[in-house]
Amino acid sequence: MPYRIRVEYGITYRMQSSAEIRSQLKAFGKNLKRARMSRKVTLEALAERANLNIRTLQRFEAGESNVLITTVLRLQRVLGCSWDELMSD
């Protein structure tokens, strides 16, 4: 089973495994880097336009850091790409 089940106050939650989460973070990072490079945008330029630290972007692209939905939306807007382009597996 690739996920865990937790029951709390009579509510059942599906919890993703650590491996599944890492895989999704890696996929997001790969997609982010592909979108950035296809638009010929440097890390420095993206960091400035998205108001993010360069090291944070490097961690996102390496799949080493969680990313907030609001940050994904900001990156999507700055790069002019779709949600699916950044979030597909």
KOLSE-818483 format. One record per residue (C-alpha): residue number from 1; x negated, y, z negated; residue in three letters. Coordinates in Angstrom, 3 decimals. Each point is the difference from the previous one (the first is absolute). Layout:
N
+-----+----------+----------+----------+---------+
| num |       px |       py |       pz | residuo |
+-----+----------+----------+----------+---------+
| NUM |        X |        Y |        Z |     Ala |
...
+-----+----------+----------+----------+---------+
***
This chain:
89
+-----+----------+----------+----------+---------+
| num |       px |       py |       pz | residuo |
+-----+----------+----------+----------+---------+
|   1 |    0.000 |    0.000 |    0.000 |     Met |
|   2 |   -1.664 |    3.308 |    1.094 |     Pro |
|   3 |    1.758 |    2.049 |   -2.658 |     Tyr |
|   4 |    0.995 |   -0.124 |   -3.642 |     Arg |
|   5 |    3.468 |    0.315 |   -1.476 |     Ile |
|   6 |    0.603 |    2.010 |   -3.130 |     Arg |
|   7 |    3.288 |    0.203 |   -1.867 |     Val |
|   8 |    0.569 |    2.998 |   -2.210 |     Glu |
|   9 |    3.294 |    0.972 |   -1.611 |     Tyr |
|  10 |    1.746 |   -2.577 |    2.163 |     Gly |
|  11 |   -1.356 |    1.524 |    3.244 |     Ile |
|  12 |   -2.232 |   -2.103 |    2.258 |     Thr |
|  13 |   -2.933 |    1.762 |    1.662 |     Tyr |
|  14 |   -2.157 |   -1.306 |    2.839 |     Arg |
|  15 |   -3.583 |    1.000 |   -0.674 |     Met |
|  16 |   -2.581 |   -0.175 |    2.778 |     Gln |
|  17 |   -3.195 |   -1.904 |   -0.650 |     Ser |
|  18 |   -3.293 |    1.867 |   -0.201 |     Ser |
|  19 |   -1.147 |   -1.630 |    3.244 |     Ala |
|  20 |    3.129 |    1.188 |    1.823 |     Glu |
|  21 |   -0.471 |    3.552 |   -1.258 |     Ile |
|  22 |   -3.693 |    0.019 |    1.005 |     Arg |
|  23 |    0.958 |   -1.261 |    3.454 |     Ser |
|  24 |    2.529 |    2.802 |    0.421 |     Gln |
|  25 |   -2.500 |    2.617 |   -1.161 |     Leu |
|  26 |   -2.573 |   -1.318 |    2.499 |     Lys |
|  27 |    2.590 |    0.116 |    2.811 |     Ala |
|  28 |    0.952 |    3.589 |   -0.904 |     Phe |
|  29 |   -3.675 |    1.027 |   -0.061 |     Gly |
|  30 |   -0.658 |   -1.579 |    3.377 |     Lys |
|  31 |    3.061 |    1.725 |    1.474 |     Asn |
|  32 |   -0.957 |    3.355 |   -1.523 |     Leu |
|  33 |   -3.515 |   -0.188 |    1.418 |     Lys |
|  34 |    1.306 |   -1.074 |    3.434 |     Arg |
|  35 |    2.510 |    2.894 |    0.044 |     Ala |
|  36 |   -2.652 |    2.512 |   -1.078 |     Arg |
|  37 |   -2.610 |   -1.171 |    2.489 |     Met |
|  38 |    2.427 |   -0.233 |    2.924 |     Ser |
|  39 |    0.784 |    3.670 |   -0.579 |     Arg |
|  40 |   -3.716 |    0.831 |   -0.298 |     Lys |
|  41 |    0.425 |    1.415 |   -3.508 |     Val |
|  42 |   -2.957 |   -0.163 |   -2.380 |     Thr |
|  43 |    0.377 |   -1.013 |   -3.629 |     Leu |
|  44 |   -1.001 |    3.522 |   -0.969 |     Glu |
|  45 |    2.672 |    1.587 |    2.191 |     Ala |
|  46 |    2.702 |   -2.394 |   -1.199 |     Leu |
|  47 |   -0.977 |    0.588 |   -3.614 |     Ala |
|  48 |    0.255 |    3.746 |    0.457 |     Glu |
|  49 |    3.307 |   -0.086 |    1.897 |     Arg |
|  50 |    1.595 |   -2.516 |   -2.395 |     Ala |
|  51 |   -1.474 |    1.689 |   -3.095 |     Asn |
|  52 |   -1.719 |   -3.218 |   -1.118 |     Leu |
|  53 |   -3.512 |   -0.850 |   -1.128 |     Asn |
|  54 |   -2.200 |   -1.658 |    2.636 |     Ile |
|  55 |   -0.908 |   -2.823 |   -2.409 |     Arg |
|  56 |    3.725 |   -0.647 |   -0.577 |     Thr |
|  57 |    0.522 |   -0.365 |    3.752 |     Leu |
|  58 |   -3.000 |   -2.324 |    0.215 |     Gln |
|  59 |    1.532 |   -2.195 |   -2.726 |     Arg |
|  60 |    3.357 |   -0.012 |    1.824 |     Phe |
|  61 |   -1.648 |   -1.034 |    3.277 |     Glu |
|  62 |   -1.954 |   -2.741 |   -1.787 |     Ala |
|  63 |    3.175 |   -1.298 |   -1.653 |     Gly |
|  64 |   -1.507 |    0.636 |   -3.429 |     Glu |
|  65 |    2.572 |    2.369 |   -1.435 |     Ser |
|  66 |    3.751 |    0.185 |   -0.438 |     Asn |
|  67 |    1.703 |    2.776 |    1.914 |     Val |
|  68 |    3.123 |    1.909 |   -0.973 |     Leu |
|  69 |    2.902 |    0.166 |    2.429 |     Ile |
|  70 |   -0.229 |    3.789 |   -0.062 |     Thr |
|  71 |   -3.635 |   -0.280 |    1.091 |     Thr |
|  72 |    0.929 |   -2.364 |    2.829 |     Val |
|  73 |    2.614 |    2.520 |    1.147 |     Leu |
|  74 |   -2.559 |    2.822 |   -0.162 |     Arg |
|  75 |   -2.519 |   -2.020 |    2.049 |     Leu |
|  76 |    2.732 |   -0.915 |    2.475 |     Gln |
|  77 |    0.900 |    3.663 |    0.458 |     Arg |
|  78 |   -3.614 |    1.152 |    0.351 |     Val |
|  79 |   -0.883 |   -2.760 |    2.495 |     Leu |
|  80 |    3.290 |    0.273 |    1.885 |     Gly |
|  81 |    0.649 |   -3.726 |   -0.185 |     Cys |
|  82 |    2.937 |   -2.178 |   -0.944 |     Ser |
|  83 |    0.584 |   -1.805 |   -3.284 |     Trp |
|  84 |   -0.234 |   -3.304 |    1.860 |     Asp |
|  85 |   -3.375 |    0.891 |    1.466 |     Glu |
|  86 |   -1.439 |    0.374 |   -3.503 |     Leu |
|  87 |    1.966 |   -2.674 |   -1.822 |     Met |
|  88 |    0.187 |   -2.936 |    2.432 |     Ser |
|  89 |   -1.822 |   -3.214 |   -0.894 |     Asp |
+-----+----------+----------+----------+---------+
***
